[in-house]
Amino acid sequence: MVLFQLLSTVLVLGFEQLVQWEYGPVGVICFCLLAAGMRMRNTTCVSLGAVVFVLLMVQA
């Protein structure tokens, strides 16, 4: 169980660094909105995070 938690933490932190490198701080905010919305089952956060992410992808 500890190995799984360590592996998932490393994977999430690596993905967060990749998003920050590619899309900047707004990408990290978007990622946090998506993650928090999915965890809390809040459709407003998920929708807002998805819209911001799509806008970032269209701009780049």
Buried (B, 14 or more C-beta within 10 A) or exposed (E): EEEEEEEEEEEEEEEBEEBBEEBEEBBBBBBBBBBEBEEEEEEEBBEBBBEBBEEBEEEE
